[in-house]
Amino acid sequence: MTPALGRLIVFTRKIDEMAAFCCRHLGFEDLRLEGDRIVELRPKGEGIGLLLHPAAKGQKEGQSLVKLVFDVKDVEGLCDTARERGLHFGSIHHASGCLFANANDTCNNSVSVSSRAFLTVSRDPVSRDAPG
């Protein structure tokens, strides 16, 4: 059995701001359980959920080598809507048949919106699985 990526933990000191950012700009739903210090953000459609976890004192926000990539069919449309709501993405880039744009969330983590997941590939991707 191959495990599937189900959730991603984001460590932050700004849980409420991060939740509002993801719900407002990226369409997540905020789920909070009484007594739980973790806030779960669920996508309204397909995709993995985010778990907002309080950062420890020694953790520096925005110092990760991870970028959150959100799959969207209409990158330009999402960037326009985000701009109207106060989030400014950088330039929209065209690469390998898809579009993407970058911004930072309220904790200075890198985020990207990308149409790569919707690319139609005319050939089979090269398998990187280890032999058997």
C-alpha positions in Angstrom: 0.0 0.0 0.0 1.3 3.5 -0.9 0.3 6.1 1.6 -1.3 9.3 0.2 -0.5 12.8 1.3 -3.5 13.8 3.3 -2.7 17.0 5.2 0.1 19.5 5.6 1.0 21.1 8.9 1.8 24.8 8.9 3.4 26.0 12.1 2.4 29.6 12.9 2.0 32.1 15.7 -0.8 33.7 13.7 -3.4 30.9 13.5 -6.5 33.2 13.2 -4.8 35.4 10.5 -3.7 32.3 8.6 -7.1 30.7 8.8 -8.7 33.9 7.5 -6.2 34.2 4.7 -6.8 30.7 3.5 -10.6 30.9 3.8 -10.8 34.3 2.1 -8.3 34.0 -0.7 -8.1 30.2 -1.3 -11.6 29.0 -0.5 -10.9 26.8 2.5 -13.3 26.0 5.3 -12.3 26.5 8.9 -12.9 23.6 11.3 -12.2 24.1 15.0 -12.8 21.5 17.6 -13.4 22.6 21.2 -10.2 22.1 23.2 -8.0 21.4 20.2 -5.1 23.8 19.6 -4.9 22.8 15.9 -7.1 24.4 13.4 -8.0 22.3 10.4 -8.6 24.0 7.1 -10.5 21.8 4.6 -10.7 22.5 0.9 -14.2 22.9 -0.5 -13.3 20.7 -3.4 -10.5 18.2 -3.9 -7.1 18.6 -2.4 -5.3 18.2 0.9 -6.2 19.9 4.1 -4.0 22.2 6.1 -3.5 21.9 9.8 -2.5 25.2 11.5 -0.4 24.3 14.5 1.0 26.8 17.1 4.7 27.5 16.4 7.2 26.8 19.2 9.3 29.7 20.4 12.3 28.5 18.5 10.6 28.2 15.1 11.0 31.1 12.7 8.0 31.8 10.5 8.7 32.0 6.8 12.0 30.2 7.2 11.0 26.9 5.6 12.1 25.4 2.4 8.5 24.5 1.5 6.2 26.3 -0.8 2.4 25.7 -0.6 1.1 25.2 -4.1 -2.7 25.6 -4.7 -4.1 24.0 -7.8 -6.4 26.4 -9.8 -7.6 26.2 -13.4 -7.8 30.0 -13.7 -4.6 31.5 -12.3 -5.3 34.9 -13.7 -8.9 35.0 -12.4 -7.8 33.9 -8.9 -5.0 36.6 -8.9 -7.6 39.2 -9.9 -10.0 38.2 -7.1 -7.2 38.0 -4.6 -6.0 41.5 -5.5 -9.6 42.8 -5.0 -9.5 41.3 -1.5 -6.0 42.7 -0.6 -3.6 39.9 -1.6 -1.2 40.8 -4.3 0.5 38.0 -6.2 3.6 38.6 -8.2 3.8 38.4 -12.0 2.0 35.5 -13.6 4.6 33.2 -15.1 4.1 30.9 -18.2 6.1 27.7 -18.0 5.8 24.3 -19.7 2.2 25.0 -20.7 0.9 26.2 -17.4 0.6 29.4 -15.4 1.7 30.2 -11.9 2.0 33.2 -9.6 3.7 33.6 -6.2 2.8 35.5 -3.0 3.4 35.3 0.7 0.8 34.4 3.4 0.4 36.3 6.6 3.3 34.4 8.2 5.6 35.1 5.3 5.5 31.5 3.9 5.8 31.2 0.2 2.5 30.3 -1.6 1.9 29.7 -5.2 -1.2 29.3 -7.4 -0.6 27.0 -10.4 -2.5 25.4 -13.3 0.1 22.6 -13.6 -2.3 20.0 -12.1 -4.6 20.6 -15.1 -1.9 20.2 -17.8 -2.8 17.7 -20.5 0.3 15.5 -21.1 0.5 13.9 -24.5 3.0 11.3 -23.4 3.4 9.0 -20.4 5.4 10.5 -17.6 8.7 8.8 -16.9 8.3 6.5 -13.9 10.8 7.0 -11.1 9.7 4.0 -9.1 12.5 1.8 -7.8 12.6 -1.6 -9.3 10.9 -4.2 -7.5 
